[in-house]
Amino acid sequence: MPRRIDLGDDDSDDSLKQAMRDLERQLRGGEDAAETEPPDEEDAAPQPPPETDGRRKVEQERDARHRESREGIQDAVEAIERDQEAIAAARAARPAASRIRWVALGILVAGAIAVAAVMLRPQPLPPPAEYPEAAVEGFWREIVAGSYEGATVYYPSLVDRFGSRKQAALHLRDLFQDNPPIEVASVGTPEELPDSADLRVGYEVYLRNGVPRVGEFIVRYTGDPATGYAIASSP
């Protein structure tokens, strides 16, 4: 209730002034009370600014970039793991492949050595002829086969003439290398020579050019079973 202002019975200026002052104080007191009155709690609490569409869009784009970044990192990690597994597998397979190559190389070298040994190994000489026709047939058979040293077994006088079996074989090779015989067509029946222990044995062989070669050898028994019958000469 507003305070009552008593103007009194005195109409003097002092009383009026005093009353005006009291009224002004009352008015100022009400304004001060209104200014100092604490605001309502609901009105005083700060309100969050309304979320705008632009802000939501920015946050969505940021979240999308974060997801893409995480996915990219995961893909990179998986790629590195795959590369590491491939490198480990290659390292594990490398020793096996290296061993296979060395084994294959060893087989090739061993095969080459075996072939060379066979080629360089001296060929065994044929057995001596036990009858006259065998000496002539054996000689041509060895020539057809390219075994010139074997042919000298049945023609030992060539060895005596050239000083060694090897030199005699080289002489036979020089004689037949351009047109060698390729087949023994026939060997004739031995014929005794008058006043001699020697025998004449005819032959026919086919040469590489297709022309037959016909001739005869003088054959005799050497007197030693280790050498048997042998060609003595060509008449």
C-alpha angles and dihedrals in degrees: 000000000000115000114256115244113215111210091184128211093284113099092194124132093245093059092047093050091048091052092050091051091051091051093050091050090052091050093047091048091056093049092048091049090051092048094047096043108115113247122247113276093233091051093045097052111096112244118221113244113256113264110249128211091246093058092049090051092051092050092047091051090049091051090048091052090050091052092048091049092051091048091049091051091049092050090050092050091050091048091051090050091051091049091050091050091050092050091049091050091049091050090049093049095045097075091049092050090046091051091049091052092049091048091049091048091049091051091050092048092047091049092050091050091049092050091047091049091052092047094046096041111105112253114240114252118246121254119266121268115263095198136023099259090052090060093056095040092046092051094054093040090058092047091052089051092050092243098134095167089053089053090058089064087071093040105044094161087072089059090052091048097049097035099240142036091246094054091046089052091051089052091054092047091053089052097051108023095094095048109009124184113258102186140022105229100183146336119214132227114272116257123203117236117226116262091002142089090225123108131213115224121184126208143182125205133174118236126213092257089059096251115126119232115215124188146119140243133212107236129190138174111255094211092239122094088211090066100024118177117356141178110262100184147326112251 
